[in-house]
Amino acid sequence: MADLSAREIERAEFAFSIYQSGGEATIDAYLIGDVLRALNLNPTLALIEKMGGTKKKGEKKITVEEFLPIYAQVKKEKDQGCYEDFLECLKLYDKNENGLMLLAELNHNLLALGEKLNDDEVAEVFKDCMDPEDDDGQIPYAPFLRKMCDGWGAKKEGEA
């Protein structure tokens, strides 16, 4: 794998092994996005599907040898965001430049923009990652975003 260093291959193999189940040397293709996120990448759902990820569990299995080229390709993709990118976007809603935004605006954005979430997904994200809103309906968006970027997906996978 010319595009990946020995260290990157080792990290990818380790992350892949965490998602293996039942002693198999494969993972469900449904988990490709989770493994990529465990490797500090942030692929879109469309990119995951393009790379062979499935929308339902049990449709397809992949081996680590099949996963490594996917990892290498996604690492090259420019269509990814990081914490700092998302933070800059949320600052647009920080009218007083004090680190707070309206919870209602965040709720609307998650339901209506980009890769939209449904009401149940938004409720789950808020329950797991959101600090309580203040009397004015404001929430601190940076801690919410940090929780989202640092491990909400990994936490949810660990519960499954």
VORO-619669 format. One record per residue (C-alpha): x negated, y, z. Coordinates in steps of 0.02 Angstrom, whole numbers, padded with zeros to 5 digits, always signed. Last residue first. Layout:
XYZ/...
This chain:
+01214-00079+01012/+01154+00027+01157/+00976+00039+01092/+01043+00103+00926/+01133+00246+01014/+00979+00295+01110/+00872+00291+00951/+00997+00403+00862/+01003+00524+01010/+00816+00522+01015/+00713+00673+00991/+00803+00768+00853/+00974+00769+00935/+00907+00801+01109/+00802+00945+01041/+00953+01016+00950/+01058+01018+01108/+00913+01094+01207/+00895+01231+01073/+01083+01269+01058/+01118+01339+01231/+01309+01340+01233/+01434+01483+01228/+01622+01468+01261/+01625+01632+01359/+01640+01545+01528/+01484+01441+01489/+01478+01281+01389/+01412+01124+01470/+01251+01052+01398/+01278+00944+01245/+01183+00790+01194/+01281+00632+01237/+01459+00699+01252/+01433+00823+01111/+01368+00689+00994/+01512+00574+01039/+01642+00710+01011/+01561+00754+00844/+01565+00572+00790/+01749+00555+00840/+01797+00713+00746/+01711+00659+00585/+01535+00712+00537/+01494+00804+00376/+01329+00780+00286/+01307+00964+00246/+01441+01077+00320/+01620+01053+00381/+01632+00948+00539/+01459+00982+00609/+01474+01166+00565/+01646+01183+00644/+01588+01106+00808/+01436+01220+00810/+01549+01370+00782/+01670+01314+00919/+01525+01292+01042/+01485+01475+01017/+01299+01511+01013/+01166+01541+01144/+00977+01565+01137/+00985+01749+01181/+00981+01829+01008/+01150+01912+01044/+01234+01846+00885/+01153+01675+00895/+01244+01599+00745/+01099+01627+00625/+00985+01554+00759/+01066+01387+00720/+00982+01383+00549/+00811+01428+00621/+00830+01287+00747/+00869+01164+00607/+00707+01207+00519/+00606+01200+00681/+00676+01030+00727/+00633+00957+00557/+00723+00949+00392/+00703+00833+00248/+00721+00856+00060/+00534+00859+00023/+00518+00673-00001/+00341+00602+00008/+00370+00513+00175/+00529+00439+00099/+00427+00354-00037/+00298+00279+00083/+00435+00217+00200/+00529+00136+00055/+00367+00057-00005/+00341-00014+00171/+00519-00081+00189/+00509-00219+00058/+00354-00292+00141/+00440-00271+00310/+00579-00382+00247/+00753-00327+00196/+00928-00394+00232/+01089-00352+00139/+01276-00333+00166/+01281-00379+00350/+01309-00206+00422/+01400-00080+00315/+01343+00081+00230/+01190+00000+00153/+01013+00064+00137/+00925+00029-00027/+00817+00183-00053/+00959+00279-00139/+01070+00242+00011/+00940+00313+00129/+00919+00463+00016/+01107+00497+00015/+01114+00481+00205/+00978+00614+00217/+00807+00564+00276/+00733+00637+00436/+00565+00557+00465/+00486+00537+00636/+00448+00350+00618/+00599+00308+00727/+00698+00407+00598/+00637+00290+00462/+00687+00139+00567/+00860+00213+00598/+00883+00253+00413/+00839+00075+00363/+00963+00003+00490/+01106-00038+00368/+00976-00137+00269/+00989-00268+00407/+00817-00313+00468/+00704-00455+00418/+00573-00570+00495/+00710-00658+00592/+00687-00699+00776/+00869-00659+00813/+00851-00474+00784/+00727-00359+00701/+00748-00174+00742/+00595-00162+00854/+00492-00255+00724/+00521-00117+00595/+00452+00014+00713/+00296-00093+00740/+00274-00128+00554/+00293+00058+00516/+00165+00105+00650/+00040-00023+00584/+00068+00034+00405/+00042+00215+00458/-00119+00168+00548/-00185+00073+00396/-00150+00227+00291/-00001+00231+00174/+00006+00281-00009/-00110+00141-00067/+00000+00000+00000/
